[in-house]
């Protein structure tokens, strides 16, 4: 169907005002879009202005142990870095026991054995006969006599004794503990040079412990001038009517002995000389002197603890460098072995019950009391008897064996102890126990410097 011309004209013109409406509608949409965009921009700007700026987390770096090549850090420093900085912890220094073990590990077996032996020296001056024990056997301790078994005075002068001790140290492969017996009274090694000094009994009779301290202080000064660093004194024995001379002891009651032996021990050790409590387990009631026979102490355990052991127990607080064990039977504790060969009296009682952890040294191993016991054990040859007894002494807990002075007997001891170590009779652990105690004492004395 065809439209008429009037109808086509009306359709082309449309409704009056329709173009203006479309224009206004588009304009309104544009305005609304602009408003929305403006709000979005303003919101983003507001969010940015109210949010704090983010920085990398700071790492605290503290210099724990400044090294010599670095400048020491006096206070912690904040270093901004996204990656934490790790400061390695330095290896802590080895403690004393570890350093002692390291020292022991560098000793040869001969040197280790030598630390457990004490050479007896009685001569007017150093001779080549001393080279073998000090250089081949590496013996690391010595006791110096100036009179022995009624023999003549040697050395005859103070300068001669000083030179002898100096030469012993100079020729030894290992630093020496050098000891002597300076008790005062009838056992007075310094008397030929300085004149007599009071006995322990006389010092106690003054009623003033300071007298005992002062005498020991003077003894220490004189001993050090000779090069002697250890005194086999004071006696901690309580006199109870025994065969050993009463003048050598500080009293008849434990309290008196504790007071005066303690003062004497302090006088030595506070002035540079190692003191030695003797004669464990106490010989104040012994019916014989172990130098001349084998005595038996008949006290009960109760009596021993109340009297004989009491000074040793109390004086441990004074930190004695050594305790000497003698050759005496004490059946209340060990009916089979003398104290010097008894694990019961050394390891169980002295160390275990009393708590002593220092160096234990034997009395002279050629004492007639010990030889008498070893003869009962079937050892008729004195050299072999002393050699076997020396091994037993170490097994019992002694750290240092006071060797016999005769060359053949000394050689027998060295051979027996060496064989016992090599065969495992003296175990490496037992050997090391003594070495630790001996080296620790020598470090304290300034004889050994540990790396």
C-alpha positions in Angstrom: 0.0 0.0 0.0 1.2 3.5 -0.8 1.0 6.4 1.6 -0.3 9.8 0.6 2.1 12.8 0.5 0.6 14.5 3.5 1.3 11.5 5.7 5.0 11.2 4.6 5.6 14.9 5.5 4.1 14.5 8.9 6.3 11.4 9.7 9.5 13.3 8.6 8.9 16.2 10.9 8.2 14.0 14.0 6.8 15.1 17.3 7.4 18.7 18.2 10.4 19.1 20.8 11.7 15.5 20.6 15.3 16.6 19.5 15.7 18.9 22.5 14.7 16.1 24.9 17.3 13.8 23.5 20.0 16.5 23.9 19.1 17.1 27.5 19.1 13.4 28.2 22.6 13.0 26.9 23.8 16.0 28.8 22.4 14.7 32.1 24.2 11.3 31.5 27.5 13.1 30.9 27.1 15.1 34.1 26.3 12.1 36.1 29.4 10.3 34.7 31.6 13.3 35.6 30.2 13.3 39.2 30.9 9.6 39.6 34.5 9.9 38.3 35.1 12.9 40.5 34.0 11.0 43.6 36.3 8.1 42.7 39.3 10.3 42.3 38.6 12.2 45.5 38.2 8.9 47.4 41.5 7.5 46.1 43.3 10.7 47.1 41.8 10.7 50.5 42.8 7.0 51.0 46.3 7.7 50.0 46.7 10.7 52.3 45.5 8.7 55.4 47.6 5.5 54.8 51.2 5.6 56.3 54.1 5.0 53.9 55.4 1.4 54.2 59.2 0.8 54.7 61.2 -2.4 54.8 61.3 -4.0 58.3 64.5 -2.9 60.1 66.9 -5.7 61.3 68.8 -5.3 64.7 72.4 -6.2 64.2 74.4 -6.5 67.4 78.1 -7.3 67.5 78.3 -10.2 70.0 82.0 -10.6 70.2 84.1 -7.9 68.4 87.0 -9.3 66.5 90.4 -7.7 66.6 90.3 -6.7 63.0 87.0 -4.9 63.4 86.0 -1.6 65.1 84.1 -2.5 68.3 80.4 -1.7 68.2 79.3 0.3 71.3 75.5 0.1 70.8 73.0 -1.7 68.5 72.6 -0.2 65.0 69.4 -0.2 63.0 70.1 -1.1 59.4 67.1 -0.9 57.1 67.2 -4.0 54.8 64.6 -6.3 53.5 66.8 -9.3 54.2 67.7 -10.2 57.8 71.4 -10.1 58.5 72.7 -13.1 60.5 75.6 -12.6 62.9 77.3 -15.9 63.6 77.9 -16.8 67.3 81.6 -17.3 68.0 82.7 -20.6 69.3 82.9 -20.3 73.1 86.4 -20.8 74.6 87.2 -24.3 75.9 86.7 -24.7 79.6 89.6 -25.7 81.9 88.8 -29.4 81.9 88.7 -29.4 78.1 92.0 -27.5 77.9 93.6 -30.0 80.4 92.4 -32.9 78.3 93.9 -31.3 75.2 97.2 -30.9 77.0 97.2 -34.5 78.1 96.4 -35.7 74.6 99.6 -34.1 73.4 101.8 -35.9 75.9 103.5 -39.1 74.9 102.8 -42.2 76.9 106.2 -41.9 78.6 105.4 -38.4 79.5 102.0 -39.3 80.9 103.5 -42.1 83.1 106.3 -39.7 84.2 103.6 -37.3 85.6 102.6 -40.1 88.1 106.2 -40.7 89.4 108.3 -38.7 91.9 112.1 -39.0 91.7 113.9 -39.1 95.1 117.1 -36.9 94.9 120.0 -37.1 97.4 123.2 -35.7 95.9 125.6 -32.8 96.4 125.1 -31.5 92.9 123.4 -32.4 89.6 125.1 -35.4 87.9 124.6 -37.3 84.6 122.9 -40.1 86.6 119.8 -37.9 86.8 119.5 -37.6 83.0 117.9 -41.0 82.5 115.0 -40.5 85.0 114.4 -36.9 83.9 115.0 -37.1 80.2 114.5 -40.7 79.1 111.7 -41.6 81.6 110.3 -38.1 81.7 109.7 -38.1 85.4 107.9 -34.9 86.3 108.1 -34.7 90.1 111.0 -34.8 92.6 111.6 -34.9 96.3 114.9 -33.5 97.5 116.7 -34.8 100.6 119.7 -33.1 102.1 120.1 -36.0 104.6 119.0 -39.6 104.0 119.3 -42.6 106.3 122.0 -41.1 108.4 124.1 -40.0 105.5 126.1 -36.7 105.3 124.6 -33.3 104.6 124.2 -32.8 100.8 124.3 -30.1 99.5 126.4 -28.6 102.2 125.5 -25.0 101.4 122.4 -23.1 100.7 123.7 -22.0 97.3 124.5 -25.6 96.5 120.9 -26.7 97.2 119.6 -23.8 95.2 121.8 -24.7 92.2 120.8 -28.4 92.5 117.1 -27.6 92.3 117.7 -25.1 89.4 119.6 -27.8 87.5 116.8 -30.4 88.1 114.3 -28.1 86.5 116.6 -27.1 83.7 117.4 -30.6 82.7 113.9 -32.1 83.1 111.8 -32.6 80.0 108.7 -31.7 82.0 108.1 -29.0 84.7 108.7 -30.5 88.1 106.8 -30.4 91.3 109.8 -30.2 93.7 109.1 -31.2 97.3 110.8 -31.6 100.6 109.8 -32.3 104.2 109.8 -29.0 106.2 107.8 -29.7 109.3 110.0 -27.9 111.9 111.4 -29.6 115.0 113.0 -33.0 114.3 112.0 -32.9 110.6 113.6 -29.7 109.5 115.4 -29.8 106.1 116.2 -26.1 106.3 117.8 -26.2 109.8 121.4 -26.8 108.5 121.3 -23.5 106.6 118.9 -21.3 108.6 119.0 -22.8 112.1 116.3 -24.8 113.8 112.6 -23.8 113.7 109.8 -24.7 116.2 108.1 -28.1 116.1 104.4 -28.4 115.5 103.9 -29.2 119.2 105.8 -26.0 120.2 103.8 -23.9 117.8 100.5 -25.2 119.2 101.8 -24.7 122.8 102.0 -20.9 122.1 98.2 -20.8 122.1 98.4 -18.5 119.1 97.5 -19.9 115.7 99.1 -16.8 114.1 102.5 -18.2 115.3 101.9 -21.3 113.2 100.9 -19.2 110.2 103.9 -16.9 110.6 106.3 -19.8 110.7 104.8 -21.4 107.6 105.0 -18.1 105.8 108.7 -17.8 106.6 109.2 -21.4 105.5 107.4 -20.7 102.3 109.7 -17.7 101.5 112.8 -19.8 102.2 111.6 -22.8 100.2 110.7 -20.6 97.2 114.1 -19.0 97.3 115.6 -22.5 96.9 113.2 -23.3 94.0 111.1 -25.7 96.1 107.4 -25.3 95.4 105.9 -28.0 97.6 106.1 -28.9 101.3 105.2 -32.3 102.6 103.7 -30.7 105.7 101.7 -30.1 107.9 100.8 -33.3 109.8 97.0 -33.6 110.4 97.6 -36.6 112.7 96.0 -36.4 116.2 98.5 -37.7 118.8 97.0 -40.6 120.8 100.1 -42.2 122.4 101.4 -43.8 119.2 105.0 -44.5 118.2 105.4 -41.5 115.9 107.0 -38.6 117.9 104.5 -36.4 119.6 106.5 -33.3 118.8 105.6 -33.7 115.1 101.9 -33.2 115.7 99.9 -30.1 116.6 97.8 -31.7 119.4 96.0 -34.5 121.1 92.5 -33.4 120.1 91.0 -32.9 116.6 90.0 -29.3 117.3 93.5 -28.3 118.2 95.0 -30.0 115.2 92.5 -28.4 112.9 93.3 -25.0 114.2 97.1 -25.1 114.1 97.5 -27.4 111.1 95.0 -25.2 109.2 97.0 -22.1 110.1 100.3 -23.7 109.0 98.7 -24.9 105.7 97.4 -21.4 105.0 100.8 -19.9 105.8 102.3 -22.1 103.1 99.7 -21.9 100.4 98.9 -18.2 100.7 102.6 -17.6 100.1 103.2 -19.7 97.0 104.0 -23.1 98.3 101.7 -26.2 98.0 101.0 -27.8 101.3 100.4 -31.5 102.0 98.2 -32.9 104.7 99.7 -36.1 106.1 99.5 -39.0 107.1 96.1 -40.2 105.9 94.2 -42.0 107.4 96.0 -40.8 110.6 98.8 -42.4 112.5 98.5 -40.7 115.9 97.7 -44.0 117.6 100.0 -46.2 115.4 102.1 -48.6 117.4 104.9 -48.3 114.9 106.3 -45.8 112.5 105.6 -47.0 108.9 109.2 -46.1 108.0 110.3 -49.0 110.3 107.4 -51.4 110.5 103.8 -52.1 109.5 101.4 -50.7 112.1 97.8 -51.6 112.6 95.2 -49.0 113.7 92.7 -50.8 115.9 90.1 -48.0 116.0 86.5 -48.7 115.0 84.9 -46.8 112.1 83.2 -44.5 114.7 86.5 -43.7 116.4 88.3 -43.1 113.1 85.6 -40.7 111.9 85.4 -38.8 115.2 89.2 -38.5 115.8 91.6 -39.6 113.0 89.6 -38.5 110.0 88.3 -35.3 111.6 91.2 -33.0 110.8 91.5 -34.1 107.2 87.7 -33.6 106.7 87.7 -30.2 108.3 90.8 -29.0 106.5 89.5 -29.7 103.0 87.9 -26.2 103.2 91.5 -24.9 103.1 92.0 -26.6 99.7 95.2 -28.6 100.4 97.2 -29.1 97.2 98.0 -32.7 98.2 97.2 -35.3 100.8 99.8 -38.0 101.6 98.7 -41.6 102.2 100.9 -43.8 104.4 101.4 -47.5 104.9 99.2 -48.6 107.8 96.6 -51.3 108.3 93.1 -50.1 109.1 91.0 -53.3 109.5 87.9 -51.4 110.4 87.7 -50.3 106.7 90.1 -52.7 104.9 91.5 -55.8 106.6 93.5 -56.8 103.5 95.5 -53.9 102.2 97.5 -51.0 103.9 96.0 -47.6 103.3 98.5 -46.7 100.6 97.2 -49.7 98.5 93.6 -49.6 99.5 90.9 -48.4 97.1 88.5 -48.5 100.1 90.5 -45.9 102.1 91.5 -43.7 99.1 88.7 -43.8 96.5 85.8 -44.7 98.7 86.6 -42.9 102.0 89.0 -40.0 101.2 87.5 -39.1 97.9 84.0 -40.5 98.1 83.0 -39.8 101.7 85.2 -36.9 102.6 85.0 -35.4 99.1 88.7 -34.7 98.4 89.3 -34.3 94.7 92.9 -33.1 94.7 96.2 -34.9 94.3 97.0 -37.9 96.5 100.7 -38.8 96.9 102.1 -41.9 98.5 104.5 -42.0 101.4 107.9 -43.3 100.5 107.5 -46.6 98.7 110.7 -48.1 100.1 109.3 -47.8 103.7 110.0 -50.9 105.7 106.3 -51.2 106.6 105.3 -51.5 103.0 108.2 -54.0 102.2 107.0 -56.1 105.2 103.5 -56.2 103.7 104.7 -57.1 100.2 106.9 -59.9 101.7 103.7 -61.3 103.2 102.3 -61.2 99.6 105.2 -63.3 98.4 107.6 -60.6 97.1 111.0 -61.3 98.6 112.9 -59.2 96.1 112.7 -55.6 97.4 112.9 -54.0 93.9 110.1 -56.2 92.6 108.1 -55.7 95.8 108.2 -51.9 95.4 107.5 -52.1 91.7 104.3 -54.2 92.2 103.3 -52.0 95.1 103.6 -48.9 93.0 101.2 -50.4 90.4 98.8 -51.3 93.1 99.1 -47.8 94.6 98.0 -46.2 91.4 95.1 -48.7 91.0 94.0 -47.8 94.6 93.7 -44.1 93.7 97.1 -42.5 94.3 98.1 -39.9 91.8 101.8 -39.6 92.5 104.1 -42.5 93.6 107.1 -41.4 95.7 109.7 -43.7 94.1 112.7 -45.3 95.9 116.0 -43.6 95.7 118.1 -46.6 94.7 118.6 -46.7 90.9 117.7 -50.4 90.4 114.5 -50.0 92.4 113.5 -46.9 90.5 114.1 -48.7 87.2 111.9 -51.5 88.4 109.1 -49.1 89.3 109.2 -47.4 85.9 109.2 -50.7 84.0 106.3 -52.1 86.1 104.1 -49.0 85.7 104.8 -48.8 82.0 103.9 -52.4 81.5 100.7 -52.0 83.5 99.7 -49.1 81.3 100.6 -50.9 78.1 98.8 -54.1 79.0 95.7 -52.2 80.2 96.1 -53.3 83.9 96.2 -49.5 84.6 93.4 -48.4 82.2 93.6 -45.3 80.1 90.7 -43.9 82.1 92.5 -44.5 85.4 95.6 -43.0 84.0 93.7 -39.9 82.8 92.0 -39.4 86.2 95.4 -38.9 87.8 96.7 -36.8 85.0 93.8 -34.4 85.2 94.4 -33.8 88.9 98.2 -33.4 88.5 98.0 -31.1 85.5 95.3 -29.0 87.2 97.6 -28.6 90.2 100.5 -27.7 88.0 98.5 -25.1 86.2 97.4 -23.6 89.5 101.1 -23.5 90.6 102.1 -21.8 87.3 104.3 -24.7 86.2 102.2 -25.4 83.1 100.5 -22.9 80.8 97.6 -24.3 78.8 96.9 -23.1 75.2 
